[in-house]
Amino acid sequence: MNGAGNNSIWLGFDAVDTWMFRDGRPFDQGDAGASVARSVFPPFPPTLVGAVRAMLWRQTLGGKWDTSKLGDGTNWQQVKQDRQDEKVLGPLLFGPPLVLHNGQPVFPVPLHLVEGKVKGRDEKRLTFLRPRKNSFKSDLGDKVQLLAPVEDLEGIKTISDRWVTQEGMERILNGKVPDKDQLIPTGKLWNTESRVGISIDPGTRVVRESQLYMASHVRLCENVRLAVEMQGWNAEVPNGLTPVAGEHRMAEVQALEKEIVLPEPVTPEKDGQIVLIAISPVAPDDKGNIPGLPGDKLMSACTGRPVPIGGWDSRAHAAIPLRRCWPAGSVWFLEGFEGEPPSAIGMATEWGFGRVLVGRWPHDGQ
């Protein structure tokens, strides 16, 4: 992460109990029987950024915006603003929320890595999608290069129930299929628990009619935690208990003893062919474009369904408008690329959005 200074702090988040990270759908959807609030994991970048900023406000500034305690002349007053805009964090920069398993990061499986069955055999195998060699003209443009599997398998589908280890991601960045033991089932990282509740009138203490609700919580498995990188903070490092996300669920926050080192960009083998793999949601601008993505060299993409991401403005006590983002795991194929590879693309990268890893195209297919 390119920061405002060379100071980098890695903060670890350990769950005290379960966590609840809301998705973008409204809790009350007009269902007279029950409303369901589903939890996502890992949380979207504004969730952890907001938790850290709240800790800075309480612990370092004493709950007041007296920036003289910091004594470095920086306009820390900007830190209090609570919108997903890269211009309001002052000197602070944040990395993407990372899931750590046994102290090492694990990543969403990139969407160009798929699984299928070998023809005529009861054997599943991993392969890649990559742009076809021959482009053709269609309603999508004059030179369209749709994705095709490198290996001809049956019943190809994306891998949504597993995560890839650091070593597995390094193989993917080098255009190689990861080993099976480098893919971790989601159930070994966290599990979902359903909770049922009912609304009670605070004045009469009587149950309200048609106010039954259900919520899903996330319970982390052993040796699993969240981590986020912060740059630009030169005062006391926040630590201790803090509420995180829905229902004021608590997390124990402390600085990590060792920084997390993400995979380095891989040099392309030929024709400047690189892939950008998102490890956090990518936020486009108001026109749907992705700043920082070399569009003139973009050959194809493998993106998931856009996810609505909002947040909560704790000062205004109001929800932040939803922004539709490309999910982590999305992949962009570029050709003829030269220069310094990007570390982040899209909007609000200072919040941890749009962090990408750079690798090679998979080996030749169709």
C-alpha positions in Angstrom: 0.0 0.0 0.0 1.4 3.4 -0.9 1.1 5.5 2.2 1.6 9.1 3.2 4.6 8.1 5.2 6.7 5.1 5.9 5.0 4.2 9.2 2.8 1.2 8.8 0.6 -0.4 11.6 -1.1 -3.8 11.2 -4.1 -4.2 13.5 -5.6 -7.6 14.3 -9.3 -8.1 15.1 -10.2 -11.1 17.3 -13.9 -11.9 17.8 -15.1 -11.9 21.4 -18.3 -13.8 20.4 -20.1 -13.8 17.1 -20.0 -11.0 14.6 -22.7 -9.6 12.4 -21.8 -7.7 9.2 -24.9 -6.6 7.3 -25.1 -6.7 3.6 -26.7 -3.9 1.6 -30.3 -5.1 1.7 -32.8 -3.4 4.1 -33.6 -5.2 7.3 -37.3 -4.5 7.2 -38.5 -5.6 3.7 -42.2 -5.3 4.4 -42.6 -9.0 5.3 -45.3 -9.3 8.0 -43.9 -12.7 9.1 -40.2 -12.0 9.5 -37.3 -10.0 8.2 -33.9 -11.5 7.6 -30.6 -9.7 8.0 -27.8 -11.7 6.4 -24.2 -11.3 7.5 -21.3 -11.1 5.1 -17.7 -12.1 5.8 -15.2 -10.6 5.5 -16.7 -7.2 6.2 -16.5 -4.5 3.6 -13.7 -1.9 4.0 -15.7 0.9 5.6 -16.6 -1.4 8.6 -13.1 -1.9 9.9 -12.0 1.6 8.9 -14.9 3.0 10.9 -14.1 0.8 13.9 -10.4 1.9 13.9 -11.3 5.6 13.5 -13.8 5.4 16.4 -11.0 3.9 18.6 -8.6 6.7 17.6 -11.3 9.2 18.5 -12.0 7.6 21.9 -8.5 6.6 23.0 -6.2 9.2 21.5 -8.4 12.3 21.2 -10.4 11.5 24.4 -13.7 11.7 22.5 -13.1 15.4 21.6 -11.7 16.8 18.5 -8.7 18.5 20.2 -6.0 17.8 17.7 -3.4 19.7 19.7 -2.6 16.4 21.5 -1.0 15.1 18.3 1.2 18.1 17.9 2.3 17.6 14.3 0.4 20.3 12.6 -1.7 17.9 10.6 -5.3 18.6 9.8 -6.6 15.6 11.9 -10.0 17.3 12.0 -10.7 15.6 8.7 -10.6 12.2 10.4 -14.0 12.7 11.9 -15.9 12.9 8.6 -17.7 9.6 7.9 -18.2 9.2 4.2 -16.8 6.8 1.6 -14.7 9.4 -0.1 -10.9 9.2 -0.5 -10.6 12.9 0.4 -11.9 12.9 3.9 -9.5 10.6 5.8 -6.8 13.3 6.3 -3.4 11.6 6.3 -4.8 8.2 7.0 -4.6 5.3 4.5 -6.0 1.8 5.0 -5.4 -1.5 3.4 -8.1 -4.1 2.6 -9.7 -6.2 5.3 -7.7 -9.5 5.3 -8.7 -12.9 6.8 -5.8 -14.5 8.6 -5.6 -18.3 9.1 -2.8 -19.4 11.5 -1.3 -15.9 11.0 -1.2 -16.0 7.2 -3.6 -14.3 4.8 -6.2 -16.3 2.8 -7.9 -14.9 -0.2 -11.2 -15.3 -2.2 -10.6 -17.7 -5.0 -10.1 -15.7 -8.2 -13.1 -16.1 -10.5 -10.9 -17.2 -13.5 -10.0 -20.4 -11.5 -12.8 -22.9 -12.0 -13.5 -26.5 -11.4 -14.9 -29.2 -13.7 -15.1 -32.9 -14.2 -12.8 -34.9 -16.6 -14.8 -36.3 -19.4 -15.7 -39.9 -18.9 -14.2 -40.0 -15.5 -15.5 -39.3 -12.0 -12.7 -36.9 -11.3 -12.8 -33.2 -10.6 -10.0 -30.9 -11.8 -9.1 -27.2 -11.5 -8.4 -25.1 -14.6 -8.4 -21.5 -15.6 -10.5 -19.3 -17.8 -8.6 -17.0 -20.2 -9.3 -14.9 -23.3 -9.6 -16.9 -26.5 -6.8 -16.5 -29.0 -9.1 -15.3 -31.8 -11.2 -12.3 -31.3 -14.5 -11.7 -33.2 -17.0 -9.0 -33.9 -20.2 -8.9 -32.0 -22.7 -6.5 -30.4 -20.1 -6.1 -27.6 -17.5 -4.6 -30.0 -15.3 -5.1 -33.0 -12.7 -7.2 -31.2 -14.3 -9.4 -28.5 -12.2 -12.0 -26.7 -14.6 -14.1 -24.6 -13.2 -16.3 -21.9 -12.7 -20.0 -22.5 -11.4 -22.8 -20.2 -7.7 -23.8 -20.7 -8.7 -27.5 -20.3 -11.9 -29.0 -21.7 -13.9 -30.1 -18.7 -17.5 -30.8 -18.1 -19.8 -29.0 -15.7 -17.4 -26.1 -15.1 -18.3 -23.8 -12.2 -16.7 -21.2 -10.1 -15.3 -22.0 -6.7 -17.3 -20.1 -4.1 -17.0 -22.5 -1.1 -13.2 -22.3 -0.6 -10.4 -19.8 0.0 -6.9 -19.9 -1.3 -3.7 -19.7 0.8 -0.8 -17.4 0.3 1.2 -20.2 -1.4 -1.8 -21.0 -3.6 -2.2 -17.4 -4.6 1.4 -17.2 -5.6 0.9 -20.2 -7.9 -2.1 -18.5 -9.4 -0.2 -15.3 -10.0 2.4 -17.4 -11.9 -0.3 -18.9 -14.1 -0.3 -22.2 -12.4 -3.2 -24.1 -10.8 -2.9 -24.3 -7.0 -2.6 -27.6 -5.2 -5.8 -28.9 -3.6 -4.3 -28.6 -0.1 -3.9 -24.8 -0.8 -7.6 -24.4 -1.0 -9.4 -24.1 2.4 -13.1 -24.8 2.8 -15.0 -21.9 4.2 -16.3 -24.1 7.0 -12.7 -24.3 8.4 -12.6 -20.5 8.6 -16.0 -19.5 9.9 -19.6 -20.7 10.2 -22.9 -19.0 10.1 -25.4 -19.1 13.0 -29.0 -18.0 12.8 -30.6 -15.9 15.5 -34.3 -15.2 16.0 -35.7 -12.2 17.9 -38.9 -10.2 18.3 -39.5 -6.5 18.8 -40.8 -5.3 22.2 -42.5 -2.0 22.8 -40.1 -0.2 25.3 -43.0 1.7 26.9 -45.4 -1.2 27.6 -42.9 -4.1 27.4 -45.4 -5.9 25.2 -44.4 -7.8 22.1 -45.1 -5.9 18.9 -47.3 -7.7 16.3 -45.6 -8.8 13.1 -42.1 -7.8 14.4 -40.4 -11.1 14.3 -36.9 -11.0 12.8 -34.0 -13.3 12.0 -30.3 -12.5 11.7 -27.3 -14.5 10.7 -24.1 -14.2 12.7 -20.6 -15.2 11.8 -18.6 -17.4 14.3 -14.9 -17.6 13.5 -13.0 -20.9 13.8 -9.9 -21.3 15.8 -6.8 -19.4 14.7 -8.8 -17.1 12.4 -8.8 -13.3 12.8 -9.2 -10.2 10.7 -6.4 -7.7 10.0 -6.1 -4.3 8.4 -3.1 -2.1 7.6 -3.1 1.6 8.6 -0.6 4.3 7.5 -0.3 7.9 8.5 -1.0 7.6 12.2 1.9 8.9 14.4 0.4 8.8 17.8 -0.6 6.1 20.2 -1.7 2.8 18.6 -5.3 1.9 19.4 -5.9 -1.3 21.3 -8.5 -3.1 23.5 -12.1 -3.8 23.1 -14.2 -2.0 20.5 -17.7 -2.5 19.0 -17.6 -3.7 15.4 -20.6 -3.6 13.0 -24.1 -4.8 13.8 -25.5 -5.1 17.3 -22.3 -3.6 18.8 -20.6 -6.9 18.7 -17.2 -6.7 20.3 -13.7 -7.2 18.9 -10.3 -7.3 20.7 -8.0 -5.0 18.7 -4.2 -5.1 19.0 -1.2 -4.3 16.9 0.3 -7.4 15.2 3.9 -8.2 16.0 4.7 -8.9 12.3 3.5 -7.1 9.3 1.6 -9.1 6.6 3.5 -9.4 3.4 1.3 -9.8 0.3 2.5 -11.5 -2.9 4.7 -9.3 -5.1 3.7 -8.5 -8.7 4.8 -11.1 -11.2 6.6 -10.1 -14.3 4.6 -10.9 -17.5 6.1 -13.6 -19.7 5.1 -12.2 -23.2 3.2 -9.4 -24.9 2.8 -7.6 -21.6 0.0 -10.0 -20.5 -1.0 -9.5 -16.9 -4.0 -10.2 -14.8 -5.3 -8.0 -12.0 -6.9 -10.0 -9.2 -9.0 -8.0 -6.7 -8.6 -9.0 -3.1 -11.1 -6.3 -1.9 -14.2 -4.8 -3.6 -13.5 -2.4 -6.5 -15.6 0.8 -6.5 -16.2 2.3 -9.9 -16.9 6.0 -10.4 -20.3 7.5 -11.0 -20.0 6.6 -14.7 -19.2 3.0 -14.1 -15.5 3.4 -15.0 -12.7 2.0 -12.9 -9.9 4.7 -12.4 -6.4 3.3 -12.5 -7.4 0.4 -14.8 -5.7 0.8 -18.2 -8.9 0.4 -20.3 -7.1 0.8 -23.7 -5.2 -2.5 -23.0 -8.1 -4.4 -21.3 -8.7 -7.6 -23.3 -11.4 -9.3 -21.1 -12.6 -9.6 -17.5 -14.1 -12.2 -15.2 -16.2 -10.3 -12.6 -18.8 -11.4 -10.1 -22.2 -9.9 -9.6 -21.9 -6.3 -8.3 -22.4 -6.0 -4.6 -24.1 -3.0 -2.9 -21.9 -1.5 -0.2 -23.0 1.2 2.1 -22.3 2.0 5.7 -23.4 4.0 8.7 -22.7 7.7 9.3 -22.4 7.7 13.1 -22.4 11.5 13.3 -25.5 12.0 11.2 -27.1 8.8 12.6 -28.0 7.8 9.0 -27.2 5.2 6.5 -24.6 6.0 3.8 -26.0 5.6 0.2 -25.2 2.3 -1.4 -22.4 2.0 -3.9 -22.4 -1.0 -6.3 -18.9 -2.5 -6.4 -17.2 -5.4 -8.2 -16.6 -8.1 -5.6 -13.2 -9.4 -4.4 -12.0 -12.2 -6.6 -12.8 -10.3 -9.8 -10.1 -10.6 -12.5 -9.1 -8.3 -15.4 -6.9 -9.4 -18.3 -4.6 -6.9 -19.8 -2.2 -7.1 -22.8 0.7 -5.0 -23.9 1.1 -3.6 -20.4 4.2 -1.5 -19.6 5.3 0.5 -16.6 4.6 0.1 -12.9 1.8 -2.3 -12.1 -0.9 -0.8 -10.0 -1.5 -1.9 -6.4 -5.1 -0.6 -6.3 -7.7 0.5 -8.8 -11.1 2.2 -8.6 -12.4 4.8 -6.1 -11.8 5.2 -2.4 -8.6 3.2 -2.4 -7.5 5.0 0.8 -10.4 3.1 2.5 -9.1 -0.3 1.4 -11.2 -0.6 -1.7 -9.7 -1.9 -5.0 -6.6 -3.7 -3.8 -5.2 -5.9 -6.6 -2.5 -8.5 -7.0 -0.7 -8.7 -10.3 0.1 -11.9 -12.1 0.5 -13.6 -15.5 -2.1 -15.0 -17.8 -2.7 -18.7 -17.5 -1.0 -20.9 -20.1 -2.4 -20.9 -23.6 -5.9 -22.5 -24.1 -8.4 -22.0 -26.8 
